Amino acid sequence: MSGSYSQYWGATPVDPVQAFNTSGALILRNITVPTVIKPVPGHIARVTVITQGSPGSFIFNDCARLADASLGNQMLKITATMAAAMPNQSMDLYFSVGIVLSGVPGGGAIEVAFNAWR
């Protein structure tokens, strides 16, 4: 396809996270403990580390239950160094089983925007 975005779609492109949010994303704010974000397949659109907390990492796994989280299904690990470098990280990360936050550093807090539909 050649030409500009507005030529084909009649609009100026918008931030992909805003577009994603207006089409049904949910945002879980201030998550401070390991939790199941979505027990069925889905996409993460944005991750925001609010507070890094004590040494440790935020760990996301592709599984449906906290008990199923393991190194083998780990999808994303956000260390303190990464958190400092990516204060509000947009992404399109697909989880084929479910979205589980299995690791949260002590005193840490994170915000996750993910798709609300199945």
C-alpha positions as CSV (number, residue, x, y, z in Angstrom):
1,M,0.0,0.0,0.0
2,S,1.4,3.4,-0.9
3,G,0.2,6.8,0.1
4,S,-0.5,8.3,3.5
5,Y,-2.5,6.9,6.4
6,S,-5.1,9.6,6.1
7,Q,-5.4,9.1,2.4
8,Y,-6.6,5.5,2.9
9,W,-8.4,5.8,6.3
10,G,-9.5,9.4,6.3
11,A,-8.0,10.1,9.7
12,T,-4.7,11.0,11.4
13,P,-3.2,7.9,13.1
14,V,-3.6,7.8,16.8
15,D,-1.5,6.4,19.6
16,P,-2.0,2.6,19.4
17,V,-2.6,2.3,23.1
18,Q,-5.3,4.9,23.0
19,A,-6.9,3.1,20.0
20,F,-6.7,-0.2,21.8
21,N,-8.2,1.4,25.0
22,T,-11.2,2.9,23.1
23,S,-11.9,-0.5,21.6
24,G,-12.4,-2.4,24.8
25,A,-9.2,-2.6,26.9
26,L,-9.4,-2.9,30.7
27,I,-6.8,-1.4,33.0
28,L,-5.9,-2.9,36.3
29,R,-4.3,-0.3,38.4
30,N,-2.0,-0.5,41.4
31,I,-1.5,-4.3,41.4
32,T,0.6,-5.1,44.5
33,V,0.4,-8.9,44.8
34,P,0.6,-11.8,42.3
35,T,-2.7,-12.2,40.6
36,V,-4.6,-13.7,37.6
37,I,-5.2,-10.8,35.3
38,K,-7.1,-12.8,32.7
39,P,-7.7,-16.6,32.9
40,V,-8.2,-17.0,29.1
41,P,-6.1,-16.0,26.1
42,G,-5.5,-12.3,25.6
43,H,-3.2,-9.4,24.7
44,I,-1.3,-6.9,27.0
45,A,-1.4,-3.4,25.5
46,R,0.6,-1.5,28.1
47,V,2.5,-2.0,31.3
48,T,3.3,0.8,33.7
49,V,5.5,0.2,36.7
50,I,4.2,2.6,39.4
51,T,6.6,1.6,42.1
52,Q,9.5,-0.9,41.6
53,G,9.7,-2.0,45.2
54,S,12.5,-4.0,46.8
55,P,14.9,-6.1,44.7
56,G,13.0,-8.5,42.4
57,S,11.0,-8.4,39.2
58,F,7.5,-8.2,37.9
59,I,6.9,-11.6,36.1
60,F,4.1,-12.4,33.7
61,N,3.3,-15.9,32.7
62,D,1.2,-17.5,30.0
63,C,-1.1,-19.7,32.1
64,A,-4.6,-19.6,33.7
65,R,-3.8,-20.0,37.4
66,L,-1.1,-18.8,39.7
67,A,-0.3,-22.4,40.6
68,D,0.6,-23.0,37.0
69,A,3.2,-20.2,36.7
70,S,6.7,-21.6,36.0
71,L,9.9,-20.6,34.2
72,G,8.7,-22.6,31.2
73,N,5.7,-20.3,30.6
74,Q,7.3,-17.0,31.6
75,M,6.5,-14.4,28.9
76,L,7.8,-11.1,30.4
77,K,10.2,-10.2,33.3
78,I,10.5,-6.5,34.2
79,T,13.6,-5.9,36.3
80,A,14.4,-2.6,38.2
81,T,16.7,-1.6,35.3
82,M,14.0,-2.2,32.7
83,A,11.4,-0.4,34.8
84,A,13.6,2.7,34.9
85,A,14.1,2.6,31.2
86,M,10.4,2.0,30.3
87,P,8.2,4.1,32.5
88,N,5.0,3.5,30.4
89,Q,5.7,0.7,27.9
90,S,3.3,0.1,25.1
91,M,3.3,-3.4,23.6
92,D,1.2,-6.1,21.9
93,L,2.1,-9.2,23.8
94,Y,-0.2,-12.2,23.1
95,F,-0.8,-14.9,25.8
96,S,-2.3,-18.1,24.4
97,V,-3.5,-19.6,27.7
98,G,-4.1,-16.7,30.1
99,I,-2.4,-13.7,31.7
100,V,-0.9,-14.2,35.1
101,L,1.3,-11.8,37.1
102,S,3.2,-14.3,39.2
103,G,6.0,-12.0,40.6
104,V,5.7,-8.7,42.3
105,P,8.7,-7.2,44.3
106,G,7.9,-6.3,47.9
107,G,6.4,-2.9,48.0
108,G,6.1,-2.9,44.2
109,A,3.0,-1.8,42.2
110,I,2.2,-2.1,38.5
111,E,-0.6,-1.1,36.1
112,V,-1.6,-3.4,33.2
113,A,-3.9,-2.5,30.2
114,F,-5.2,-5.7,28.5
115,N,-7.9,-6.7,26.1
116,A,-11.3,-7.2,27.7
117,W,-12.8,-9.5,25.0
118,R,-12.1,-13.2,24.8
